[in-house]
Amino acid sequence: MKPIKERVLFIGAGAVGSYLGGWLSATGHSVTIIDPWHEQVEYVNKNGIEVSGPHDTFVARPRMLHLHQSEKIAREQLFNFGFIAMKAYDTEWSAQFINKFIHPDGLIISAQNCWPDQEIANIVGKNRAAGLVMSNISVESYEPGKVSRPGHSRMRDIGHDVFRLGLHHKEETKEQDKIRKELEKIRKALDVIDSSVITENLWGERWAKLCQNCMGNPVVAMSNLGTAELAGDEVCRKLQINLAREAAEIGEKLGLDFDKFGGASKDKWLQSVDKNIYLELDTMIKKRSNGPNRRPSMGQDIHRGRKTEILHMSGHVLAEARALKIDLPYTKKTMETIIQIDSGIIQPGVDNVYTIVNSLEKV
């Protein structure tokens, strides 16, 4: 049987929205993407999106609309499901915007970093909200009409599940069964891109990804280095290890079920104060200096002069830590530094990393 094609709406045409939307469009789904990025909308409508990665490069032609053109879809049939692919600080208005265009039985999926799920559920209802955690995938977009995914092979080739879809609650009801069928439709659509699974542990998956982001994204952003360059610098590795340990500590205290992130188990990161464990982790990260020199989302934000998600990323970990009365000095200094860069007080550069590490080692 041929796969059922869906009407899909995206809010957000940055790297994630363009990559997922481009793939779904190229595989036959009816995709509409709405975004405030004027140049992107105009370019894609004329030329399409060039999608490159560990697969054949192709040009996809989803329909793109400016925000002020939403009246066009208001006159059409409702979409089967929708994706929110905006920055975490745009979650509230994006959820309110997309909600009215999705069928009452359709799901609205957060394809975002950080911890946006509850905010979305409060607006669209928990029975219509789902989370999408994208594990070990990086996509980049620096100019209109082009999105790329670094790497030489898809993660399914090494047995890794990239897309982890999950619901907010587990109550088994007739309605829940219908919701799970909708979730399976989305999983099948994403599985064409790379391995996709339904998880029963959305919150654990979210925290593992949050730990991964907290240890990497801000260090790339503040240093203006790529991931391979960070891996080759001893002080940058030290900051990453300490950020990973602090985020893992809070997740552990919250009782969340998560294990591996950043290439090592949660227990390894928690035990990184031990010299031997630290050396093991440091050696692991150092080997990545020979790998691809990626710039995750926050590094791309800095490059484009856009505000970062630091208040929703490291800021979320710090908020949970304050409630638990736990001090996280590396995370706190990191957030303060990124806020200064966002405000134009200081400029990105590797000296920012050295300043944080040196100031805390003197304490």
PyMOL commands that set and color helices and strands:
alter all, ss='L'
color gray80, all
select helices_A, chain A and resi 15-26+38-47+67-69+71-74+88-99+117-124+126-128+155-158+174-191+202-223+227-231+234-253+266-270+275-290+297-303+314-323+329-342+351-361
alter helices_A, ss='H'
color red, helices_A
select strands_A, chain A and resi 7-11+30-34+49-52+58-60+63-65+81-84+108-110+129-134+146-148+163-167+196-199
alter strands_A, ss='S'
color yellow, strands_A
deselect
rebuild
show_as cartoon
